[in-house]
Amino acid sequence: FASKPPTIVMMVGLQGAGKTTSAGKLGLALKKQGKRPLLVAADIYRPAAITQLQVLGKQLDIPVFSMEQGTDAVTIAKNSIDYSQSHACDVVIIDTAGRLQIDEKLMQELCDIKSEVHPHEILLVVDAMTGQESVNVAQSFNDALGLDGVVMTKLDGDARGGAALSVKAVTGVPIKFIGLGEKLEPLEPFHPDRMASRILGMGDVLSLVEKAQATFDMEEAKKMEKKLRKDEFTLDDFLAQMQQVKKLGSLDNILGLIPGMGGLKKQLAGQDIDLDGKEIRQIEAIIKSMTPKERANINIINGSRRKRIAMGSGTRVQDVNKLLKQFGEMKKMMKKMKKMQKGKKGLPNLGGLGLPKLPFMH
């Protein structure tokens, strides 16, 4: 960071690499560190690029600087610095234009922006799915601008990130962040050893632990444990727990971080298991369509109430019945565990409890 704010970060890259989304994710990561970022809409060519950044800014509660149509990118970047100083923003993230391929006009505009605002960091956003072509892209941008770092995106796909090794070798600049998917989660810092583990299919336990530590509230977990012990666990509590788990990301991503589980994703692909969380979203809709009394006591939910809940959540009565059955089985299981823990020391044998299927399994 600059000794005298604002710190200016310039995001560059080809169109479609995920530059605008990465700008928002970087802003979110800095905001979580206590910074006050400003997103700058300097992509004046791609249709809806400015609108996309404004929508991201609104969702993340981060201000976005833009100017009227027809203003050139250099002027927008220059004026954004004055705006940041008058609005107490200490980091300026400039989302620049991209092209489908590298051309002279694009590079000249980026060089002009660099000369005008003197960014402290120039980050190249590279799509990991492009493979070795990303090496040529990185080389061209580095020759023209002098990069300070690289952001690798779309590492949640089939790409293992092998191109990251070549990009580092060719440009000599560090890979600073990686991006996973379109969800609005902060960019993850790049750790070479962890990426090597992912490439080899060995998982990444440290990243999973860090995600869990950042996601779960220990005080809330203790309250939930007391409720479980007293058999006071309601659908409201169940919903809160599901939303906490959902913050870790999709089951697809979580499996990729667990050693030995990377290959399991392909095995599960053809089975009736929900890896992207659609069923979890359906369960959320069903629970949110219930009244507070119904969530607290599922025994009062009769036939007519089930029809109303199904209509309110856009689901079928069978879906409501299925959730209530699963929750009822889970409550019975908790009672069995409680009785077994009273009679025996240590953890109970879970084999004979008849565990209900998880929410993402039919």
Secondary structure by P-SEA (a helix, b strand, c coil): ccccccbbbbbbbccccaaaaaaaaaaaaaaaaccbbbbbcccccccaaaaaaaaaaaaacbbbbbbcccccaaaaaaaaaaaaaaacccbbbbbccccccccaaaaaaaaaaaaaccccbbbbbbcccccaaaaaaaaaaaacccccbbbbccccccccccaaaaaaaaaccccccccccccccccccccaaaaaaaaaccccaaaaaaaaaacccaaaaaaaaaaaaaccccaaaaaaaaaaaaaaccaaaaaaacccccccccccccccccccaaaaaaaaaaaaacccccccccccccaaaaaaaaaaacccaaaaaaaaaaaaaaaaaaaaaaaaaaaccccccccccccccccccc
